[in-house]
Amino acid sequence: GAGVSQSPSNKVTEKGKDVELRCDPISGHTALYWYRQSLGQGLEFLIYFQGNSAPDKSGLPSDRFSAERTGGSVSTLTIQRTQQEDSAVYLCASSSFGDRAGANVLTFGAGSRLTVL
Amino acid sequence: SQKIEQNSEALNIQEGKTATLTCNYTNYSPAYLQWYRQDPGRGPVFLLLIRENEKEKRKERLKVTFDTTLKQSLFHITASQPADSATYLCALGAGSYQLTFGKGTKLSVIP
């Protein structure tokens, strides 16, 4: 597609429920990132996928968080047993895995705003 | 631990003036630095990239400097316009895939 698509744009859920957030990256981009942005905070790295390599999950805050990327394209971020502190905007970004000097420029989606009541 | 500081949470400036935003970092040796713009309800949008061996980069009314001795980048918007009002994020990369973002500075250009 022309850009990175994320759905849903807004999600309100009750504490303890599971949620799934979807990201459809730019076609041909091999790298995919998930970030979390809480009010007044910077972007917090969650997870990174690159091609068929094992993902870097080092940013996932707890084992309630997981993500997968099927067929090297669409990714789903799942949060189990949601807590109020999970409320944030979840941003997905994709990249063509850097230029010759290794610099990655990210294209972000509009984000999924999660509110846990 | 790595730390990135953007000089202020908010900056107000008169239309037509030059806006200068600061990004300082500690405990980090970035290979490159990027600036992004974020509007409310939207994801960040890439503006400029500058590498460690570059002193300055320009794009239209935008200028970025990178001083690895001072561990600082300055982001300038000349002849600022109300449409430049947004949050500006700096991000540092060290050659791997990870980018570490600052919290951002919210710029308001007053007509």
Interface residues (C-beta under 8 A of the other chain):
Chain A: V4 A31 Y35 G40 Q41 G42 L43 F45 Y48 Q50 D56 L91 A93 S95 F97 G98 A101 G102 A103 N104 V105 L106 T107 F108 G109 A110 G111
Chain B: I4 E9 A31 Y32 Q34 G41 R42 G43 P44 V45 F46 L49 R51 L89 A91 G93 G95 S96 Y97 Q98 L99 T100 F101 G102 K103 G104
